[in-house]
């Protein structure tokens, strides 16, 4: 009952974090990767010694290719992200990269994505996120269709979407900071991370809501407890399981972040943040919102 009694404090914390995240997104913005705006990605590796990133960056600026992002990968490689390159410009890029290194340069990968492909990926990403959100609302409303009192089933779905927005906005706010200071870009892995957060987050919320439903079916009929007490008891029965499950996943993701390849570090960090705040919202946001909705209905 501690969480329910102090629900306004936890709701205020969530609102504050969301506001800060939105401010960060507006103030810092988000860098769009070549997956969505189009461009070229070149991955190279040196056989013995990798030249310094600072030297290579200065040399690449002399090519006048516009904004070029140079990212180290592995122990001997670099990833170069730029606008779409012609065959001649591609050869010039490789020439500059090879001149700065004392060891032999090898091109691992080269991908070129046109603007039309980027627009299509953007459209599909938005459609995927919208459809997943709608599917979650309808699923929860259907699953809780027999729970109509004191809170109707569709409100369970609405509260789940509110918590999902909370769980997505905060990691995106963090990503905007990484985008501003470390050059992190929105790519297809970012979209995968958002969709994964939606799925993992709602699973915790549904577990707690389902326990509320089970306790409602027994306690309300017996007129033993009011709604807030039932929600509090359901939380006490569920939060240890939710925290243990999420912590297990977070430990795996942290291993991926610290020991995995450079290309998946931001993906892993997004998922760690999403899992953490997804667990927080299921316990400290979704359930208190249920009680607030019930109290608001009683006042009408």
C-alpha positions in Angstrom: 0.0 0.0 0.0 3.0 2.3 0.3 3.0 3.0 -3.5 -0.7 3.7 -3.6 -0.7 5.9 -0.6 2.2 8.0 -2.1 0.9 7.8 -5.7 1.0 11.5 -6.2 4.8 11.6 -5.5 5.5 8.8 -8.0 3.3 10.4 -10.6 5.1 13.7 -10.1 8.4 12.0 -10.6 7.2 10.4 -13.9 5.7 13.7 -15.1 9.0 15.5 -14.3 11.1 12.9 -16.2 8.8 13.1 -19.2 8.9 16.9 -19.3 12.7 16.8 -19.0 12.9 14.3 -21.9 10.6 16.3 -24.1 12.7 19.4 -23.4 15.8 17.5 -24.3 14.3 16.3 -27.6 13.2 19.8 -28.5 16.4 21.5 -27.4 19.0 19.0 -28.6 17.0 17.4 -31.4 17.7 14.0 -33.0 20.1 13.1 -35.7 18.6 11.1 -38.5 20.8 8.3 -39.8 21.4 7.3 -43.4 18.8 4.6 -43.1 16.1 7.3 -43.2 17.6 10.3 -45.0 19.7 8.4 -47.4 23.5 8.3 -47.7 26.5 6.0 -47.7 28.1 3.8 -45.1 31.6 2.6 -45.5 33.3 0.2 -43.1 37.0 -0.3 -43.2 39.7 -2.0 -41.2 43.5 -1.8 -40.9 45.6 -4.9 -40.6 48.0 -3.7 -37.8 47.6 -0.1 -36.6 44.6 2.1 -36.8 45.3 5.8 -37.4 43.9 8.3 -34.9 40.4 9.5 -35.3 41.3 13.1 -35.1 43.8 12.9 -38.1 41.3 11.0 -40.2 38.5 13.5 -39.4 40.7 16.4 -40.6 41.6 14.6 -43.8 37.9 13.8 -44.5 36.9 17.4 -44.1 39.2 18.3 -47.0 37.1 16.2 -49.3 34.2 18.6 -49.0 31.6 15.8 -48.8 29.5 17.7 -46.3 28.9 16.3 -42.8 31.0 13.1 -42.5 30.7 11.0 -39.3 33.6 8.8 -38.4 33.1 6.1 -35.8 35.6 3.5 -34.5 34.5 -0.1 -34.6 36.3 -3.1 -33.2 40.1 -2.6 -32.5 41.3 -1.8 -36.0 38.3 -0.5 -37.9 36.2 2.6 -38.7 32.7 3.3 -39.9 32.3 6.3 -42.2 28.8 7.8 -42.7 28.3 10.4 -45.4 26.0 11.6 -48.1 25.5 9.4 -51.1 28.8 9.0 -53.0 29.5 8.4 -56.6 32.1 5.8 -57.6 34.7 8.4 -58.0 34.0 9.9 -54.6 34.0 6.5 -53.0 37.5 5.9 -54.4 38.6 9.3 -53.1 37.3 8.4 -49.7 39.2 5.1 -49.6 42.3 6.8 -50.9 42.3 9.3 -48.0 41.7 6.6 -45.4 44.6 4.5 -46.8 47.1 7.3 -46.9 46.7 8.1 -43.2 47.4 4.6 -42.1 50.8 2.9 -41.9 49.1 -0.5 -42.3 47.1 -1.9 -45.2 43.5 -0.8 -45.5 40.7 -3.2 -46.3 37.1 -2.3 -47.1 34.7 -4.5 -45.1 31.4 -3.1 -46.3 29.9 -0.3 -48.4 26.2 0.5 -48.5 24.4 3.3 -50.3 20.8 4.2 -49.5 18.9 6.6 -51.7 16.5 9.2 -50.3 13.4 7.4 -51.6 14.4 4.3 -49.7 14.9 6.4 -46.5 11.4 7.9 -46.9 9.9 4.4 -47.3 11.7 3.1 -44.2 10.4 6.2 -42.2 6.8 5.5 -43.3 7.0 1.9 -42.4 8.6 2.7 -39.0 5.8 5.1 -38.1 3.1 2.7 -39.3 4.7 -0.1 -37.3 4.7 1.9 -34.1 1.1 3.1 -34.5 -0.2 -0.4 -35.3 1.6 -1.9 -32.3 0.1 0.7 -30.0 -3.4 0.1 -31.4 -3.0 -3.6 -31.1 -2.0 -3.3 -27.4 -5.1 -1.2 -26.6 -7.5 -3.6 -28.3 -5.8 -6.7 -26.8 -5.9 -5.3 -23.3 -9.5 -4.1 -23.7 -10.5 -7.6 -24.9 -8.5 -9.5 -22.3 -10.1 -7.4 -19.5 -13.6 -7.3 -21.1 -15.1 -9.0 -18.0 -13.7 -6.4 -15.7 -16.1 -3.5 -16.0 -16.3 -2.4 -12.4 -15.1 -0.2 -10.9 -12.8 0.7 -13.9 -14.0 -0.3 -17.4 -11.8 -2.5 -19.5 -10.9 0.0 -22.2 -9.4 2.3 -19.5 -6.9 -0.5 -18.7 -5.8 -0.3 -22.3 -5.6 3.5 -22.2 -3.5 3.5 -19.0 -1.2 0.9 -20.6 -0.6 3.2 -23.6 0.1 6.2 -21.2 2.7 4.1 -19.5 4.2 3.0 -22.9 4.5 6.7 -23.9 6.3 7.3 -20.6 8.6 4.3 -21.3 9.5 5.4 -24.8 9.8 9.2 -24.3 12.4 8.9 -21.5 14.8 6.7 -23.5 14.3 8.9 -26.6 15.1 12.0 -24.4 18.3 10.2 -23.3 19.1 9.4 -26.9 18.7 13.1 -27.9 21.5 13.9 -25.4 23.7 11.1 -26.9 22.8 12.4 -30.3 23.9 15.9 -29.4 27.1 15.1 -27.6 28.3 11.8 -29.1 26.7 11.8 -32.6 24.2 9.0 -32.1 21.9 8.6 -35.0 18.4 7.3 -35.5 18.6 4.2 -37.6 16.7 0.9 -38.0 18.1 -0.4 -34.8 16.6 2.6 -33.0 13.2 1.6 -34.4 13.7 -2.0 -33.3 14.6 -0.8 -29.8 11.4 1.3 -29.6 9.3 -1.6 -30.7 11.1 -3.9 -28.3 10.5 -1.5 -25.4 6.8 -1.4 -26.3 6.6 -5.1 -26.0 8.7 -5.6 -22.9 7.1 -2.7 -21.0 3.5 -3.7 -21.6 4.2 -7.3 -20.5 5.0 -6.1 -17.0 2.0 -3.9 -16.9 -0.3 -6.7 -18.0 1.1 -9.0 -15.3 0.1 -6.5 -12.6 -3.2 -5.7 -14.2 -4.0 -9.4 -14.4 -3.3 -9.8 -10.7 -5.6 -6.9 -10.1 -8.3 -8.6 -12.1 -7.9 -11.9 -10.2 -8.1 -10.1 -6.8 -11.1 -8.1 -8.0 -13.0 -11.2 -8.9 -12.7 -12.6 -5.3 -12.5 -9.5 -3.1 -15.1 -7.2 -4.6 -17.7 -9.9 -4.6 -17.1 -10.6 -0.9 -17.1 -6.8 -0.2 -13.9 -7.2 1.9 -11.8 -4.5 0.4 -12.0 -1.3 -1.6 -10.4 -0.9 -5.0 -7.3 0.9 -3.8 -6.5 -1.8 -1.3 -6.9 -4.5 -3.9 -4.5 -2.7 -6.3 -2.0 -2.3 -3.4 -2.2 -5.9 -2.5 -1.8 -6.9 -6.2 1.3 -4.8 -6.4 2.8 -6.5 -3.3 2.1 -9.9 -4.9 3.7 -8.9 -8.3 6.5 -6.4 -7.9 9.2 -8.8 -6.8 8.6 -11.0 -9.9 8.5 -7.9 -12.2 11.8 -6.6 -10.8 13.5 -9.9 -10.9 12.5 -10.6 -14.5 13.5 -7.1 -15.6 16.8 -7.2 -13.8 17.8 -10.5 -15.5 17.2 -8.9 -18.9 19.0 -5.7 -18.0 22.1 -7.6 -16.9 22.2 -9.3 -20.3 21.8 -5.9 -22.1 24.5 -4.4 -20.0 26.8 -7.2 -21.1 25.9 -6.4 -24.7 26.6 -2.7 -24.1 30.0 -3.1 -22.5 31.3 -6.1 -24.4 29.3 -6.1 -27.7 30.2 -4.4 -31.0 30.2 -0.6 -31.3 27.2 -0.7 -33.7 24.9 -2.1 -31.1 25.9 0.0 -28.0 23.3 2.6 -28.4 20.7 -0.1 -29.2 21.6 -1.9 -25.9 21.6 1.4 -23.9 18.1 2.3 -25.3 16.8 -1.1 -24.2 18.4 -0.9 -20.8 16.8 2.5 -20.2 13.5 1.3 -21.6 13.5 -1.8 -19.4 14.3 0.2 -16.3 11.6 2.8 -16.8 9.2 0.1 -18.1 9.5 -1.7 -14.8 9.2 1.6 -12.9 6.1 2.6 -14.8 4.3 -0.8 -14.3 4.7 -0.5 -10.6 4.8 3.2 -9.8 2.7 4.7 -12.6 0.2 2.2 -14.1 -1.3 1.0 -10.8 -1.6 4.5 -9.2 -3.3 5.7 -12.4 -5.9 2.9 -12.0 -6.7 4.2 -8.5 -6.8 7.8 -9.7 -9.2 6.9 -12.5 -11.4 5.0 -10.0 -11.4 8.0 -7.6 -12.2 10.3 -10.5 -15.2 8.1 -11.5 -16.5 8.1 -7.9 -16.5 11.9 -7.8 -18.6 12.2 -10.9 
